Amino acid sequence: MKKQGGRMSGGRIMASLIVLLGSLAYVMVFAVINGSLGFVCSMGVTVFGAVGVAKALGEQIALSYGVIIGMAVGLGVLRGGLRFVEQYCNHYIAFKLLAVLRDKIFSALRRLCPAKLESKQKGSIIAMLTSDIETLEVFYAHTVSPICIALTVSAAVMIFVGLVSSWWLALVAAIGYIAVGIVAPLISSSAMKEAGVKYRACFSAFNAYFLDSIKGIKDIVLNNAGETRKRGVSERSDTLSGYTRELKYKIANATAATEFTVSFMTLIAAGAAVALVAAGEISIGKAIIGVVAIFGSFGPVIAISALPGNLTQTFASGDRVLKLLNEKPVVENIENGEDFLFEDLEVKDLCFSYEKDKEVLKDICLNAKRGEIVGIVGKSGCGKSTLLKLLLRFWSKDGGSISYCGKDIEEINSSSLTDNVTMVSQSTYLFDDTIEENLRIAKEDATEEELERACRRASVHDFIVSLPEGYETRAGALGDNLSAGEKQRIGLARAFLRGSGLILLDEPTSNVDSINEGMILRSLAEQKKDKAIILVSHRESTMAIADRVYRIENGRIKEEK
């Protein structure tokens, strides 16, 4: 069940994360067995020491001193081996699942792309893929196993103390385990929950702001906004530091409270043992064995009491990751529909709105077929780009129809749609790779002749060959080695290289000069003989090459004569 503000409850987050173990559950069980045996061996060292003392005090113990010493040493050595196996298993599970989670997140991003990703901060996504996933490693490696080990060891110690020493001491031990392993964590978790959530949210927001600052460093410098941006970074850094201090302070308080509770319960156990000896209930030797066993058994429950400091951040990270994994895309991929080979497009009475009662497009009608260029003109923000995205089914239409070759877009396989329709957006993204590899995104097996022909059509070939390394020149991180116009022409070359039957061009000449615009428009006119082109622009001059022109105003469209 979700809590106020849409955040999942801690129990649901833990349950969901445990379910992700899947086939790795058997490794977790093996880790718990080794961890439990390891703690038993660790306590066995001191318990056998106590047995030796009890024997020296006259307690009837069949074991010889040599056997007692040998058992203590052997258990100490065995403890090391078991601890290694436990930690190896825990971290094997953790890192295996981290890889699985990253793969699931990338799959989710592909599923949500592109519509829902437009509203998500890129820095926040990067923080999720790095920091949030690393935080979950704590849960798998240092949370699940310790809880199981604490329960197993505590139960074993209570039974041992009850059988060997006194059930009254076993009861005292149970009270101590509950106080340290359940009550203290619940109190500290409640105290730290809000601080942990705020810290993770602030950390994510800081990442997003800082990444935006790096990406926009040129514009910051050109607009002399360095000091303003610096203050923004500093303010967010100070806020994050404040949340960090608050969280660390509460963790320190929780740790101190736990240590005090452990000390208090050991004193209670010692006092109870003295009272039982005085009452003649147990011998001094049995009292020593029982008290020593209890003293050495708080390790696992102390580990649980230390969890809330990490769990508050783990729950915040887990909540963000699980929400992304469970988020539904705006549209689902169609895999059992029909394929088609583009010949014509017909749009009838198309309606669409991002929000209720705020219609963006209404009763849109247009058509396009091979061999023609269709122009769409209108002011910025009138819905031109939205219309192109609807033609690629980034969103589902609210009404009307979009038909390719007589087939409704909702019945066409998504892969067939993207094979036949290519869009060049206003801003082309270039990866930090060579220009050639950036082009091959459109067609991986393209020949050099095909690459060159596509670039010539986009009027960018001459520029590329003028570079020192030609097509092997690296575009640079975020394409910063190239101007906006050059990136736009490379994006256009990608569309030509792809060879789709329909090309959607969103402001293809907005970042080029008039000479290059003329060259690009001439290339488009030459390309129309074997494909259809829908050209969107706010420039009236760009429409000169269009066979038909539609104008969008106030969400409605009309064909210009």
C-alpha positions as CSV (number, residue, x, y, z in Angstrom):
1,M,0.0,0.0,0.0
2,K,1.2,3.5,-0.8
3,K,1.7,6.2,1.7
4,Q,0.8,9.8,1.5
5,G,2.5,11.6,-1.4
6,G,2.6,8.4,-3.5
7,R,5.6,6.9,-1.7
8,M,5.6,3.1,-1.3
9,S,5.8,1.7,2.3
10,G,9.1,0.3,3.5
11,G,7.6,-3.2,3.8
12,R,6.4,-3.1,0.2
13,I,9.7,-1.9,-1.0
14,M,11.6,-4.6,0.8
15,A,9.1,-7.3,-0.5
16,S,9.5,-6.0,-4.0
17,L,13.3,-6.0,-3.8
18,I,13.4,-9.5,-2.3
19,V,11.2,-10.8,-5.2
20,L,13.9,-9.6,-7.6
21,L,16.2,-12.3,-6.1
22,G,14.4,-14.9,-8.2
23,S,16.8,-17.9,-8.8
24,L,19.4,-16.3,-6.6
25,A,17.3,-17.1,-3.5
26,Y,19.2,-20.3,-3.0
27,V,22.5,-18.4,-2.8
28,M,20.9,-16.1,-0.2
29,V,19.8,-19.2,1.9
30,F,23.4,-20.6,1.7
31,A,24.7,-17.2,2.8
32,V,22.3,-17.2,5.8
33,I,23.3,-20.7,6.8
34,N,27.0,-19.8,6.7
35,G,26.5,-16.5,8.5
36,S,24.5,-18.2,11.3
37,L,27.0,-20.9,11.7
38,G,29.8,-18.3,11.6
39,F,28.2,-16.3,14.5
40,V,27.7,-19.6,16.4
41,C,31.4,-20.4,16.0
42,S,32.3,-16.9,17.1
43,M,30.2,-17.2,20.2
44,G,31.5,-20.7,20.7
45,V,35.1,-19.4,21.3
46,T,34.0,-17.4,24.3
47,V,31.4,-20.0,25.4
48,F,34.1,-22.7,25.5
49,G,36.3,-20.3,27.5
50,A,33.4,-20.0,29.9
51,V,33.1,-23.8,30.0
52,G,36.8,-24.0,31.0
53,V,36.2,-21.5,33.8
54,A,33.1,-23.4,34.9
55,K,35.1,-26.7,34.9
56,A,37.8,-25.0,37.0
57,L,35.1,-23.9,39.5
58,G,34.0,-27.5,40.0
59,E,31.2,-27.9,37.4
60,Q,30.8,-31.4,36.2
61,I,31.9,-31.2,32.6
62,A,33.0,-34.3,30.7
63,L,35.3,-32.5,28.3
64,S,39.0,-32.3,29.1
65,Y,40.8,-28.9,29.1
66,G,42.7,-30.0,25.9
67,V,39.4,-30.6,24.1
68,I,37.9,-27.3,25.4
69,I,41.0,-25.3,24.2
70,G,41.0,-27.2,20.9
71,M,37.3,-26.5,20.3
72,A,37.8,-22.8,21.0
73,V,40.7,-22.5,18.6
74,G,39.0,-24.7,15.9
75,L,35.8,-22.6,16.1
76,G,37.8,-19.4,15.8
77,V,39.4,-20.7,12.6
78,L,36.1,-22.0,11.2
79,R,34.5,-18.7,11.9
80,G,36.9,-17.0,9.4
81,G,36.1,-19.5,6.7
82,L,32.3,-19.3,7.2
83,R,32.4,-15.5,7.3
84,F,34.3,-15.4,4.0
85,V,31.7,-17.7,2.3
86,E,28.8,-15.6,3.7
87,Q,30.2,-12.3,2.5
88,Y,31.1,-13.8,-0.9
89,C,27.6,-15.1,-1.4
90,N,26.0,-11.8,-0.3
91,H,28.2,-9.7,-2.6
92,Y,27.8,-12.2,-5.4
93,I,24.0,-11.7,-5.1
94,A,24.3,-7.9,-4.7
95,F,26.5,-7.3,-7.8
96,K,24.6,-9.8,-9.9
97,L,21.4,-8.1,-9.1
98,L,22.9,-4.6,-9.6
99,A,23.6,-5.7,-13.2
100,V,20.1,-7.1,-13.6
101,L,18.6,-3.9,-12.1
102,R,20.6,-1.6,-14.5
103,D,19.4,-3.8,-17.4
104,K,15.8,-3.6,-16.2
105,I,16.1,0.2,-15.9
106,F,17.5,0.6,-19.4
107,S,14.7,-1.6,-20.6
108,A,12.2,0.5,-18.8
109,L,13.6,3.7,-20.3
110,R,13.4,2.2,-23.7
111,R,9.8,1.3,-23.0
112,L,8.9,4.7,-21.7
113,C,10.8,6.5,-24.5
114,P,10.2,9.0,-25.9
115,A,7.0,10.5,-24.5
116,K,7.5,10.0,-20.8
117,L,11.2,10.8,-20.8
118,E,10.6,14.3,-22.0
119,S,9.3,15.2,-18.6
120,K,12.2,13.5,-16.7
121,Q,15.4,15.3,-15.7
122,K,18.4,13.6,-17.3
123,G,20.5,14.2,-14.2
124,S,17.9,12.4,-12.1
125,I,18.0,9.4,-14.4
126,I,21.8,9.3,-14.2
127,A,21.6,9.5,-10.4
128,M,19.2,6.5,-10.5
129,L,21.5,4.5,-12.7
130,T,24.5,5.2,-10.5
131,S,23.9,6.3,-6.9
132,D,20.5,4.7,-6.4
133,I,21.5,1.4,-7.7
134,E,24.7,1.4,-5.6
135,T,22.6,2.2,-2.6
136,L,20.5,-0.9,-3.2
137,E,23.7,-3.0,-3.0
138,V,23.6,-2.3,0.8
139,F,20.2,-3.9,0.9
140,Y,21.2,-7.1,-0.8
141,A,24.7,-7.5,0.7
142,H,24.1,-6.1,4.2
143,T,20.4,-6.2,5.0
144,V,18.5,-9.3,4.0
145,S,21.1,-11.8,5.2
146,P,21.8,-10.1,8.6
147,I,18.1,-10.0,9.5
148,C,17.8,-13.8,8.8
149,I,21.1,-14.5,10.7
150,A,19.9,-12.4,13.7
151,L,16.7,-14.4,13.9
152,T,18.4,-17.7,13.6
153,V,21.2,-17.0,16.0
154,S,19.0,-15.4,18.6
155,A,16.6,-18.4,18.6
156,A,19.6,-20.8,18.9
157,V,21.1,-18.9,21.8
158,M,17.9,-18.7,23.7
159,I,17.4,-22.5,23.4
160,F,21.1,-23.1,24.3
161,V,20.9,-20.8,27.4
162,G,17.6,-22.3,28.5
163,L,18.9,-25.9,28.2
164,V,22.4,-25.4,29.6
165,S,21.8,-22.6,32.1
166,S,18.4,-21.2,32.9
167,W,15.2,-20.4,31.0
168,W,14.9,-17.2,33.1
169,L,18.2,-16.1,31.5
170,A,16.8,-17.1,28.1
171,L,13.8,-14.8,28.8
172,V,16.2,-12.0,29.6
173,A,18.0,-12.6,26.4
174,A,14.8,-12.6,24.4
175,I,13.8,-9.2,25.9
176,G,17.2,-7.9,25.0
177,Y,17.0,-9.1,21.4
178,I,13.6,-7.5,21.0
179,A,14.8,-4.2,22.5
180,V,17.9,-4.0,20.4
181,G,16.8,-5.7,17.2
182,I,13.2,-4.5,16.9
183,V,12.2,-1.6,19.2
184,A,15.4,0.4,18.7
185,P,15.4,0.1,14.9
186,L,11.7,1.0,14.7
187,I,12.3,4.1,16.8
188,S,15.4,5.2,14.9
189,S,13.8,4.3,11.5
190,S,10.9,6.6,12.3
191,A,13.2,9.4,13.3
192,M,15.4,9.1,10.2
193,K,12.8,8.3,7.6
194,E,12.0,11.9,6.6
195,A,15.7,12.9,6.6
196,G,16.6,10.0,4.4
197,V,13.9,10.7,1.9
198,K,14.8,14.4,1.8
199,Y,18.5,13.5,1.4
200,R,17.9,11.2,-1.6
201,A,15.5,13.7,-3.3
202,C,18.0,16.6,-2.8
203,F,20.9,14.5,-4.0
204,S,19.0,13.6,-7.2
205,A,18.0,17.3,-7.7
206,F,21.6,18.4,-7.2
207,N,22.8,15.9,-9.7
208,A,20.3,17.1,-12.3
209,Y,21.2,20.8,-11.7
210,F,24.9,20.1,-11.8
211,L,24.7,18.1,-15.0
212,D,22.6,20.9,-16.6
213,S,25.3,23.3,-15.6
214,I,28.0,21.2,-17.3
215,K,25.9,20.7,-20.4
216,G,25.1,24.4,-20.7
217,I,28.6,25.7,-19.8
218,K,29.0,27.5,-23.1
219,D,25.7,29.4,-22.8
220,I,26.5,30.2,-19.1
221,V,29.8,31.8,-20.1
222,L,28.4,33.6,-23.2
223,N,25.6,35.1,-21.1
224,N,28.0,36.0,-18.2
225,A,25.9,33.9,-15.9
226,G,28.8,32.1,-14.2
227,E,28.3,33.7,-10.8
228,T,24.6,33.2,-10.8
229,R,25.0,29.5,-11.7
230,K,27.8,29.2,-9.2
231,R,25.5,30.5,-6.4
232,G,22.8,28.1,-7.5
233,V,25.2,25.2,-7.3
234,S,26.5,26.4,-3.9
235,E,23.0,26.9,-2.5
236,R,22.0,23.4,-3.5
237,S,25.3,22.0,-2.2
238,D,24.7,23.7,1.1
239,T,21.2,22.3,1.3
240,L,22.5,18.8,0.5
241,S,25.2,19.2,3.2
242,G,22.5,20.2,5.7
243,Y,20.4,17.1,5.0
244,T,23.6,15.0,5.2
245,R,24.5,16.5,8.6
246,E,21.0,15.9,9.8
247,L,21.0,12.3,8.7
248,K,24.4,11.6,10.2
249,Y,23.4,13.2,13.5
250,K,20.4,11.0,13.8
251,I,22.4,7.9,12.8
252,A,24.9,8.8,15.6
253,N,22.1,9.2,18.1
254,A,20.6,5.9,17.1
255,T,24.0,4.1,17.4
256,A,24.5,5.6,20.8
257,A,21.0,4.5,21.9
258,T,21.7,1.0,20.7
259,E,25.0,0.7,22.5
260,F,23.3,2.0,25.7
261,T,20.5,-0.6,25.3
262,V,23.0,-3.4,24.8
263,S,25.0,-2.4,27.9
264,F,21.9,-2.1,30.0
265,M,20.6,-5.5,28.9
266,T,24.0,-7.2,29.6
267,L,23.8,-5.7,33.1
268,I,20.3,-7.0,33.5
269,A,21.5,-10.5,32.4
270,A,24.4,-10.4,34.8
271,G,22.1,-9.2,37.6
272,A,19.6,-12.0,36.8
273,A,22.4,-14.6,36.9
274,V,23.6,-13.4,40.3
275,A,20.0,-13.5,41.6
276,L,19.5,-17.1,40.3
277,V,22.8,-18.3,41.8
278,A,21.9,-16.6,45.2
279,A,18.5,-18.3,45.0
280,G,20.2,-21.7,44.4
281,E,18.4,-22.1,41.0
282,I,21.7,-22.6,39.1
283,S,25.4,-23.1,39.9
284,I,28.0,-20.4,39.4
285,G,29.5,-22.4,36.4
286,K,26.1,-22.6,34.6
287,A,25.5,-18.9,35.3
288,I,28.9,-18.0,33.8
289,I,28.2,-20.1,30.7
290,G,24.7,-18.6,30.3
291,V,25.8,-15.0,30.8
292,V,28.8,-15.3,28.5
293,A,26.6,-16.8,25.7
294,I,24.2,-13.9,26.1
295,F,27.0,-11.3,26.1
296,G,28.4,-12.7,22.8
297,S,25.1,-13.0,21.1
298,F,24.2,-9.3,20.6
299,G,26.4,-9.0,17.5
300,P,23.7,-10.0,14.9
301,V,20.9,-7.9,16.5
302,I,23.3,-4.9,16.8
303,A,23.8,-5.3,13.0
304,I,20.0,-5.0,12.6
305,S,19.8,-1.9,14.8
306,A,22.3,-0.2,12.6
307,L,20.2,-0.8,9.5
308,P,17.8,2.1,9.7
309,G,20.5,4.6,8.8
310,N,21.1,2.8,5.5
311,L,17.5,1.6,5.1
312,T,16.1,5.1,5.0
313,Q,18.2,5.9,1.9
314,T,17.7,2.3,0.6
315,F,13.9,2.7,0.8
316,A,14.1,6.1,-0.9
317,S,16.3,4.7,-3.7
318,G,14.3,1.6,-4.0
319,D,11.1,3.6,-4.2
320,R,12.4,5.6,-7.1
321,V,13.8,2.6,-9.0
322,L,10.7,0.4,-8.4
323,K,8.4,3.3,-9.5
324,L,10.4,3.6,-12.8
325,L,10.3,-0.2,-13.3
326,N,6.5,-0.2,-12.7
327,E,5.7,3.0,-14.6
328,K,3.5,2.4,-17.6
329,P,4.4,3.9,-21.0
330,V,2.1,6.3,-22.7
331,V,1.8,3.8,-25.5
332,E,2.5,0.1,-25.6
333,N,4.6,-1.4,-28.4
334,I,2.5,-3.3,-31.0
335,E,4.0,-6.6,-31.9
336,N,1.0,-8.6,-33.2
337,G,-0.3,-6.1,-35.7
338,E,0.3,-5.6,-39.4
339,D,3.4,-4.6,-41.4
340,F,3.3,-2.2,-44.3
341,L,5.4,-0.6,-47.0
342,F,4.8,3.1,-47.1
343,E,2.9,4.5,-50.1
344,D,0.6,7.0,-48.6
345,L,-0.6,8.6,-45.3
346,E,-4.1,9.9,-44.5
347,V,-5.1,11.8,-41.3
348,K,-8.8,12.4,-40.6
349,D,-10.4,14.4,-37.8
350,L,-7.4,13.9,-35.5
351,C,-7.7,15.3,-32.0
352,F,-5.2,15.3,-29.2
353,S,-4.6,16.9,-25.8
354,Y,-1.8,16.5,-23.2
355,E,-4.2,17.4,-20.4
356,K,-8.0,17.3,-20.1
357,D,-9.8,20.4,-21.4
358,K,-6.7,21.7,-23.0
359,E,-6.9,20.5,-26.6
360,V,-3.8,21.0,-28.6
361,L,-5.0,19.6,-32.0
362,K,-8.6,19.4,-33.2
363,D,-10.1,17.9,-36.3
364,I,-6.8,17.7,-38.1
365,C,-7.0,16.4,-41.7
366,L,-4.1,16.0,-44.1
367,N,-2.7,13.5,-46.5
368,A,0.7,12.7,-48.1
369,K,2.0,10.2,-50.6
370,R,5.2,9.1,-52.3
371,G,6.6,11.7,-54.7
372,E,5.5,14.8,-52.9
373,I,6.5,17.3,-50.2
374,V,3.8,18.4,-47.8
375,G,4.5,21.6,-45.8
376,I,3.1,22.4,-42.4
377,V,3.5,26.0,-41.3
378,G,2.5,27.8,-38.2
379,K,3.7,29.8,-35.2
380,S,5.8,28.3,-32.5
381,G,3.8,26.3,-30.0
382,C,0.8,25.8,-32.3
383,G,1.2,22.0,-32.3
384,K,3.3,21.3,-35.4
385,S,5.9,19.1,-33.6
386,T,3.1,17.4,-31.6
387,L,1.5,16.4,-34.9
388,L,4.7,14.8,-36.2
389,K,5.1,12.8,-32.9
390,L,1.5,11.6,-33.3
391,L,2.4,10.3,-36.7
392,L,5.1,8.2,-35.1
393,R,2.7,7.2,-32.3
394,F,4.8,8.7,-29.5
395,W,1.4,9.4,-27.9
396,S,-2.0,7.8,-28.7
397,K,-4.5,10.0,-30.5
398,D,-7.6,11.0,-28.6
399,G,-9.9,10.9,-31.7
400,G,-9.9,10.6,-35.4
401,S,-7.6,8.3,-37.4
402,I,-4.0,8.1,-38.7
403,S,-3.8,5.6,-41.6
404,Y,-0.8,4.3,-43.5
405,C,-1.7,2.5,-46.7
406,G,-5.2,2.1,-45.4
407,K,-4.1,0.6,-42.1
408,D,-4.9,2.4,-38.8
409,I,-1.7,3.3,-36.9
410,E,-3.1,1.5,-33.8
411,E,-3.0,-1.8,-35.8
412,I,0.5,-1.4,-37.3
413,N,3.5,-3.1,-35.7
414,S,5.8,-0.6,-34.0
415,S,8.9,-1.9,-35.7
416,S,7.2,-1.6,-39.1
417,L,6.2,2.0,-38.3
418,T,9.8,3.1,-37.4
419,D,11.1,1.2,-40.4
420,N,8.9,3.2,-42.7
421,V,8.8,6.6,-41.0
422,T,11.8,8.6,-39.9
423,M,11.8,11.9,-38.1
424,V,14.5,14.6,-37.8
425,S,13.9,16.7,-34.7
426,Q,14.9,20.3,-34.1
427,S,17.9,19.3,-32.1
428,T,20.1,16.4,-33.2
429,Y,21.9,14.4,-30.5
430,L,25.4,13.2,-31.4
431,F,27.2,10.6,-29.4
432,D,30.8,11.0,-28.3
433,D,32.1,9.0,-31.2
434,T,33.2,9.5,-34.8
435,I,31.0,11.2,-37.3
436,E,30.9,7.9,-39.2
437,E,29.6,6.0,-36.2
438,N,27.0,8.7,-35.5
439,L,25.7,8.3,-39.0
440,R,25.7,4.5,-38.8
441,I,23.0,4.7,-36.1
442,A,20.6,5.0,-39.0
443,K,22.0,2.1,-41.0
444,E,24.7,0.0,-39.3
445,D,25.8,-1.8,-42.4
446,A,25.9,1.2,-44.7
447,T,28.8,1.3,-47.2
448,E,31.1,4.3,-47.5
449,E,29.4,5.3,-50.8
450,E,26.0,5.3,-49.0
451,L,27.4,7.4,-46.2
452,E,28.9,9.9,-48.6
453,R,25.8,10.1,-50.8
454,A,23.6,10.8,-47.7
455,C,25.9,13.5,-46.5
456,R,26.0,15.1,-49.9
457,R,22.2,15.2,-50.0
458,A,22.3,16.9,-46.6
459,S,25.0,19.4,-47.7
460,V,27.4,18.3,-45.0
461,H,29.9,16.1,-47.0
462,D,32.2,19.0,-47.9
463,F,32.3,20.1,-44.3
464,I,33.1,16.7,-43.0
465,V,36.0,16.0,-45.5
466,S,37.5,19.4,-44.6
467,L,38.0,18.2,-41.1
468,P,41.5,16.8,-40.2
469,E,40.3,13.2,-39.8
470,G,37.3,13.5,-42.1
471,Y,34.5,11.0,-41.2
472,E,36.7,9.6,-38.4
473,T,36.6,12.9,-36.6
474,R,35.0,12.6,-33.2
475,A,31.9,14.6,-32.7
476,G,32.9,15.3,-29.0
477,A,30.8,14.9,-25.9
478,L,27.3,16.2,-26.6
479,G,28.5,17.1,-30.1
480,D,30.2,20.2,-28.8
481,N,32.8,20.1,-31.5
482,L,30.1,20.9,-34.1
483,S,27.8,23.9,-34.5
484,A,24.0,23.5,-34.2
485,G,23.6,23.8,-38.0
486,E,26.3,21.1,-38.6
487,K,24.6,18.8,-36.1
488,Q,21.2,19.4,-37.8
489,R,22.6,18.5,-41.2
490,I,24.2,15.3,-39.8
491,G,20.7,14.5,-38.5
492,L,19.3,15.1,-41.9
493,A,22.0,12.8,-43.4
494,R,20.9,10.1,-41.0
495,A,17.3,10.4,-42.3
496,F,18.5,10.1,-45.9
497,L,20.7,7.1,-45.0
498,R,17.9,5.3,-43.3
499,G,15.9,5.3,-46.5
500,S,12.4,5.3,-45.0
501,G,9.5,5.9,-47.3
502,L,8.3,8.9,-45.2
503,I,10.5,11.5,-43.7
504,L,9.2,13.9,-41.1
505,L,11.3,17.1,-40.8
506,D,10.8,19.4,-37.8
507,E,12.4,22.7,-38.6
508,P,15.2,21.2,-40.7
509,T,16.7,24.6,-41.6
510,S,16.2,26.5,-38.4
511,N,20.0,26.4,-37.5
512,V,21.5,27.0,-41.0
513,D,22.3,30.0,-43.0
514,S,20.4,30.9,-46.2
515,I,23.0,29.3,-48.5
516,N,22.9,26.0,-46.7
517,E,19.1,26.2,-46.4
518,G,18.9,26.5,-50.2
519,M,21.1,23.5,-50.7
520,I,19.1,21.4,-48.2
521,L,15.8,22.4,-49.8
522,R,17.2,21.5,-53.2
523,S,18.2,18.1,-51.9
524,L,14.8,17.6,-50.4
525,A,13.2,18.4,-53.7
526,E,15.4,15.9,-55.4
527,Q,14.5,13.2,-52.9
528,K,10.8,13.4,-53.2
529,K,10.6,11.2,-56.3
530,D,10.9,8.0,-54.3
531,K,9.6,9.1,-50.9
532,A,7.2,11.4,-49.1
533,I,8.4,14.3,-47.0
534,I,6.4,16.3,-44.4
535,L,8.2,19.5,-43.8
536,V,7.4,21.5,-40.7
537,S,8.6,25.1,-40.3
538,H,7.6,28.5,-39.0
539,R,9.5,30.0,-42.0
540,E,7.2,30.9,-44.9
541,S,10.3,30.8,-47.3
542,T,10.9,27.1,-46.5
543,M,7.5,26.2,-47.9
544,A,8.6,27.2,-51.4
545,I,9.5,23.6,-52.3
546,A,6.2,22.1,-50.9
547,D,3.7,20.7,-53.3
548,R,0.9,21.4,-50.7
549,V,1.0,23.5,-47.6
550,Y,-1.1,23.2,-44.5
551,R,-1.4,26.0,-41.9
552,I,-2.0,25.3,-38.2
553,E,-3.7,28.0,-36.1
554,N,-5.3,27.5,-32.7
555,G,-5.0,23.8,-33.0
556,R,-6.9,23.6,-36.3
557,I,-5.4,23.0,-39.8
558,K,-6.4,24.2,-43.2
559,E,-4.9,23.6,-46.6
560,E,-3.6,26.8,-48.3
561,K,-4.5,27.2,-52.0
